[in-house]
Amino acid sequence: MSSSVTKIKKISASIWFLGGALIAGGLAFLPSGTKTVLAQNAKEPADFKPYIEKIGNANIPFEMIPIKGGEFLMGSPDSEKGRLEDEGPQHPVALKPFWIGKCEVTWDEYDQYWKTEDQPKLDGKDVDPKGVDAITRPTPPYADETFGHGRDGQPVICITHHAAMEYCRWLSRKTGKTYRLPTEAEWEYACKAGTKTAYSFGDDPAKVGDYAWFAANSEEVTHKVGQKKPNPWGLHDMHGNVAEWCLDHYKKDSFASFPKDRVTLSPVLLPSQNRFSHVAKGGSWADQPVGLRSSVRRGSDKTWIKLDPQRPQSIWWLTSAEFVGFRVVRPVDEQENLVGLRSKVTKQSD
């Protein structure tokens, strides 16, 4: 196989050949025994290193960490203690390089998006001729959006998947860089950080307290980001504090569709116009150690908004999910099916 891929050849309506990889149904698979060229040898820019982005007139900083492309086993093995059915079967996945937030997005950052008038100008891509809800900033919540968890340096909570996606779109316009939610595969790859154990620090749940805020040490609230030990790739709070939105639609048996003998390239189950369900990973301040494992998957549902008295219920705020937040990703070379992706959720969405 060539060390670079320059041509894509169409074989049929649904099968493509990409430098040794078969692409079917939007997913690419490498034959067994071949090198994952696209992920391992993907060209990294000269500035592929940690950097600090500053946003808004207040110059609120957040740090991005480079993650080299590579291959890993997604999901958990049958033998892992506490394993749930939706975590398998394990399957090999390859990813291109990307940057990911060192920490979860904080209120300090999110407030620059929805509370200030320091906004980037709209461009043509923000105007939808079909009349899709064009609101790009959250409407005011009906109650305290922090739910008493604190604000300064604290992870943003109780925002919907739609709101997280819109924040990323705003951040992209604001900075001129492409930011988005991580795919579930990118998130799990970054969390595991080259490990094959239940947690990024090993298999012993007794060590969780060194790396995570969880049920036993959180005192039932979130904590300022970056206070616990990082994982091997320098990322904080991948376990605990708040669970984190991934880009993907959640489907309990989605892993069954991936081959176990071939590598899947950059998989993602694209979100639809439906408000539920989407993937949240990492566990939170309210969870026991078993819920903080690297491969744990959680799907959102309507109970997360059950206390919202508004009709229709808000597409921006969650009333019963004080445990969920997010972090951002910046791809080095965006995969084709994610270019220009935006939330399809509207006020009319179920």
Phi, psi and omega in degrees: 000141179294152180283354175221154182243122184237347184230143173240124182247128180276128179262320177209187182297331185237357181243130179234154176245121186235091176050042180103354180250137173272136178242119181228133178059030179088355178249143180254138180233133176265139178302148180302137177089357180265161179278141179278076186301315184300324182273310188283328183249013178301138184293128177259138180291162181298332181262027180283081183207169178300145176212161178249124175263141176238134185235150176076169177298337179277356181052049179290122186266150165214150186254140178247137183248131179284137178239115181295146176295157180175193185235145177206167175268115180273140183096178181248152178287157180302332185277353185290130182295129179085003183300141176252158187300326184284359180271006182212177002285156175297146180208144181285135181229143175239142183227150173280164180293152179202165169260150176222150180301132177299327181227171175291152177297132182260167174299325179305318179286312185295326179297332177295333181280312191251350184249348184249164176265004180277075187246145175289155179290144176289149175239181184301332182289346181268358180255118182256112183295343181275359175084016177298143182316114186265004178297128182249358177229149183298144169286158181300138177287158182277348180220178177302117185292340179272348181050033176079010182276350182102161186236300186300117178075001182269150178292141175295141182226169172061025174257148183285167175300319177301314181296321178295319178294320179293324175300315180297322179293319176298315181298323178296315178295321184293322187258342185080009177245158179273111174244146177201177172289149175289146169293162179301322180295316179298317181298311183294322177299315180291324180292312181294328174051046177086359180268164177235019183261174183298324177237165180291348180253005179130199183255353187273109180294345179294342181268359184304321183300337178285338188242348190213150166268122183215189190305323186280340184232358187277340187058033173065030175217162172286167179228160179305141184291153172078016182272337181263168180299144178278166173282178184302341179258014173084019182258131181264149172062027173292332171255124173078193189066277169229145170294156189234131177299138167250164182294329194289144163296142179267130174222123188305319185255023185296329182293339180293342182275353182264138178290147179266348183251004177224151182275128175269131182266122172046058181288149174201137175259100191300139177291154181246197177281354180282142181287335181224147007244150177233159185278134169236137187233156168101345182072174187219185178301339184265357188261156170281163182308322182300333180275001181254003182299154185300328186262001181298138178238141176225132179257134179290158177207179188293343177294341180288347178235018190296335182266003180285114183279352184287148175228115359289159180290149188300139173271001184252324190239144174255140181258346186226036180218060180290002186255002186240138175217214179191168168227165186251158177235148171232110181288145172289314179224102186299136177289147192303320185284359178248356181296123178073011182295135175221163179297139177259002182290137175229176179298339181270355183291145176284000000 
